[in-house]
Amino acid sequence: MKLLLEISVIFLVCLAGQGIAGLLPFPFPSSVLAMILLFLLLVSKLIKPGHIENFSSFLLKNMSILFIPSNYSKIIPIFVS
């Protein structure tokens, strides 16, 4: 149950970042806004690091797997042409 709560917190922060990016009159990446928002929530101690510790460490451990699709799309055209 704790893991579900951690996932919910991180996804709600990402959703809030997308909402804020949609309200801005200029284009700005929602992922950057979500990171700034998460940083501010951690600094203000509204979210404690223990609230997102397990899921964030899981994401950090598997970060290389998450970048495979973007790297694959950059490498394949080199070998095809």
C-alpha atoms as one frame of an Amber mdcrd trajectory, in Angstrom:
protein
   0.000   0.000   0.000   2.905   2.334   0.739   4.250   1.872  -2.786   0.882
   2.815  -4.266   0.871   5.982  -2.171   4.392   6.858  -3.355   3.436   6.332
  -7.002   0.334   8.463  -6.490   2.329  11.331  -4.971   4.828  11.392  -7.838
   2.153  11.123 -10.529   0.052  13.859  -8.883   3.075  16.160  -8.909   3.581
  15.346 -12.606  -0.094  16.034 -13.279   0.144  19.360 -11.449   3.189  20.228
 -13.593   1.181  19.528 -16.737  -1.677  21.648 -15.467   0.608  24.568 -14.685
   2.310  24.241 -18.093  -1.105  24.358 -19.758  -1.968  27.587 -17.956   1.230
  29.385 -18.912   0.977  31.754 -21.900   4.304  30.480 -23.261   5.563  26.952
 -23.936   7.428  25.410 -21.010   8.174  21.719 -20.377   5.796  20.225 -17.856
   8.447  17.788 -16.621  10.690  20.689 -15.570   7.768  22.328 -13.766   7.021
  19.030 -12.018  10.640  18.736 -10.846  10.571  22.319  -9.551   7.262  21.658
  -7.809   8.580  18.447  -6.228  11.710  20.287  -5.103   9.623  23.048  -3.511
   7.386  20.503  -1.787  10.446  18.689  -0.384  12.146  21.917   0.752   8.981
  23.198   2.426   8.613  19.772   4.094   5.067  19.270   2.817   6.376  15.989
   1.371   9.010  14.135   3.347  11.691  12.183   1.461  10.391   9.004   3.101
   7.056   9.493   1.322   8.646   8.879  -2.087  11.819   6.994  -1.185  11.029
   3.477  -2.447   9.509   4.434  -5.787  12.116   7.097  -6.534  14.956   4.657
  -5.794  13.257   2.125  -8.099  13.154   4.745 -10.871  16.805   5.646 -10.327
  17.898   1.997 -10.419  16.038   1.384 -13.692  16.789   4.691 -15.385  18.828
   3.082 -18.159  15.861   0.922 -19.192  13.656   4.000 -19.410  16.018   5.645
 -21.929  16.276   2.680 -24.324  13.457   3.815 -26.700  14.892   7.308 -27.167
  18.427   5.992 -27.689  17.177   3.302 -30.063  15.474   5.875 -32.289  18.746
   7.836 -32.542  21.038   4.867 -33.266  18.993   2.857 -35.795  18.966   5.521
 -38.567  22.780   5.480 -38.514  22.883   1.765 -39.407  19.981   1.849 -41.863
  21.372   4.558 -44.158
